[in-house]
Amino acid sequence: MFNPQDPDFVQDPYPVYRTLRERSPVYFSEALNGWLFTRHADVQKVLNHPKIIRPPVGDILFSRLPEDVRAELRVFERRLGSMLPILNPPEHTRLRSAVAQAFDRDVSEALRSRIERRVDELLDKLEEAGRGELLEDYGYQIPTWVIMELCGLPQEDLSLVKELVTGMTPILGQALPSEDPVGVTRTAAAAMDRFSAYVEKHVAEVRKTPRDDLLTRLADAPLSPDDLTLTVLVLLIAGTETTTHYITNAIHTLLQHPDQLERLYDEPGLLETAADELLRFEGPVPFATPQVVRDPIEIGGQQLEPGALVYPVIGAANRDPERFTNPEGLDLARPLGSVLSFGGGIHFCIGRHLARMEAQIAIGGIVRRFPKLRHDDAEPVPVWRADPVLRGLAALPVITC
Ligand code: HEM
């Protein structure tokens, strides 16, 4: 019933999610060797349950590596296991509170007008060309630019960030199937090493000459040097591709619902609910990080024993009719209340305010500037990438006028 590699599933996972929710809301997947939860109420319980924790990275990913490769990558394994999304309390609590203090709402808000200016520049270019590819030329440009600005890192170094993010992202899926675990892990380890050296150089600079940026604030926080470096890495990895696909998926969804695109143009006051609804409808993170049961529990009528892996399927929960009226429909005025797109519990997304702000500016800018935006029929029809961890298009070619 569930095969994350199936090309039909990749292009449209929602029929499978619906079947799972209706027939087997707690489903044991052989492919993932764990339990999939697809109902909204169950996903919320899993994300908030104190007896469900993050498994040590070694248990899943590294156990599939040959012993000699694992030994060679021991330092990488240890450092990966010290990253915020993978830690458990009490280490998680300590690190999260230090990072949350430095990366608060004000830090993001201070960037708002500069993000608006940057988005305007990108829109000018698209307008001049009359067409463009929105994944590369727009969706990708905004979050990577933002995170570099936030940390005071030179924009010329963007290619290094890209190398880090593309190298590390497949690792974060942990237990999701990978054809080449050795190659994937070695690439991620090399990307982490290279980027750590880069961050350490910049941290040394802000220690000498403090600036008004996030890197300086983090350098002042009670973090060990390695925690500091790993935190910057996590923010870059978690904050770029996710938001890139949030923005691009949202615009693609609007193009598929021209009535809603027109509605947003006519009623710009809907932007906030619209951006949240677009995230519910076609969010970039369909699966939360795999977790493991610590003590026996029962969720959704299923008894779960210690050591069992669990996968909260956010993409399925976001279309649960028990929680949302007409969930397969897009309604930009829908008052959402709690959505699971940013996870929940102690690992609730720390960058959600920044991501929502970026998406609102990016989506609002496109709709205001190009109310007649359409897919570019001279280019291939947009398809979804075969990536079970991050849902995003391979490209989004458009005509802007
Ligand atoms: C649309 C954009 C985004 C989405 C959909 C998203 C989604 C999520 C989700 C689902 C989680 C929880 C994962 C889990 O339970 O394992 C999470 C955690 C996290 N997010 Fe985001 N995120 C986005 C943007 C950002 C941004 C912009 C940043 C920072 C610049 C960020 C930083 C983080 C961090 C550091 C965590 C880990 C928190 C912890 O473990 O305590 N995210 N995000």
Residues whose N, C-alpha, C, O or C-beta is under 5 A from the ligand:
A	BS01	HEM	L84 P85 R96 V234 L235 A238 G239 T242 T243 Y246 V285 A288 T289 L340 S341 F342 G343 I346 H347 F348 C349 I350 G351 R352 L354 A355
